[in-house]
């Protein structure tokens, strides 16, 4: 086991808890669905964490995920779909 294993395990557990709350909250509030771009960004960020051993690949996937999340936020703000 490498020295970053506890941090990797903690981040995976925290993302799983976050995903649970997102899907749990989604059932309570209709009309606030996760957009496909946001889902793709979440997937890229999760893959970036999972492939964190290879720094170039991990950071690239994290960067793509963050970029997609920011693009999704900009699209929502410009279309006026945020509260």
C-alpha positions as CSV (number, residue, x, y, z in Angstrom):
1,X,0.0,0.0,0.0
2,X,1.4,3.4,-0.9
3,X,1.3,6.4,1.5
4,X,-1.6,8.1,-0.2
5,X,-4.0,5.2,0.3
6,X,-5.8,6.7,3.4
7,X,-6.4,9.9,1.5
8,X,-7.7,8.1,-1.6
9,X,-10.0,6.0,0.5
10,X,-11.3,9.0,2.3
11,X,-12.0,10.9,-0.9
12,X,-13.8,7.9,-2.4
13,X,-15.9,7.6,0.7
14,X,-16.7,11.3,0.8
15,X,-17.7,11.3,-2.9
16,X,-19.9,8.3,-2.3
17,X,-21.6,10.1,0.6
18,X,-22.0,13.2,-1.6
19,X,-23.5,11.2,-4.4
20,X,-25.9,9.6,-2.0
21,X,-27.1,12.9,-0.8
22,X,-27.4,14.3,-4.3
23,X,-29.6,11.4,-5.4
24,X,-31.6,11.4,-2.2
25,X,-32.2,15.2,-2.4
26,X,-33.1,14.8,-6.1
27,X,-36.1,12.7,-5.2
28,X,-37.4,15.3,-2.8
29,X,-37.1,18.3,-5.1
30,X,-38.5,17.7,-8.6
31,X,-37.2,19.7,-11.5
32,X,-33.6,20.0,-10.3
33,X,-32.1,17.3,-12.3
34,X,-28.4,16.8,-12.8
35,X,-27.5,18.0,-16.3
36,X,-25.5,15.6,-18.6
37,X,-22.5,18.0,-18.5
38,X,-22.5,18.0,-14.7
39,X,-22.8,14.2,-14.6
40,X,-19.9,13.9,-17.0
41,X,-17.8,16.4,-14.9
42,X,-18.6,14.3,-11.8
43,X,-17.4,11.2,-13.6
44,X,-14.2,12.8,-14.8
45,X,-13.4,14.1,-11.3
46,X,-14.1,10.6,-9.8
47,X,-11.8,9.0,-12.4
48,X,-9.2,11.6,-11.7
49,X,-9.2,10.6,-8.1
50,X,-9.2,6.9,-8.9
51,X,-6.3,7.3,-11.3
52,X,-4.3,9.5,-8.9
53,X,-1.3,7.2,-8.9
54,X,-0.4,8.5,-12.4
55,X,-0.1,12.2,-11.7
56,X,-0.4,13.4,-15.3
57,X,-3.5,11.3,-16.0
58,X,-5.1,12.0,-12.6
59,X,-4.6,15.8,-12.7
60,X,-5.7,15.9,-16.4
61,X,-8.9,14.1,-15.6
62,X,-9.5,16.4,-12.6
63,X,-8.9,19.5,-14.8
64,X,-11.3,18.3,-17.4
65,X,-13.9,17.6,-14.8
66,X,-13.5,21.0,-13.2
67,X,-13.6,22.7,-16.6
68,X,-16.8,20.9,-17.5
69,X,-18.4,21.9,-14.2
70,X,-17.4,25.5,-14.8
71,X,-18.8,25.4,-18.3
72,X,-22.0,24.0,-17.0
73,X,-22.3,26.7,-14.4
74,X,-21.7,29.4,-17.1
75,X,-24.4,27.8,-19.4
76,X,-26.9,27.7,-16.6
77,X,-26.2,31.4,-15.6
78,X,-26.5,32.6,-19.2
79,X,-29.8,30.7,-19.8
80,X,-31.2,32.0,-16.5
81,X,-32.0,28.5,-15.0
82,X,-30.5,29.2,-11.6
83,X,-32.2,30.6,-8.6
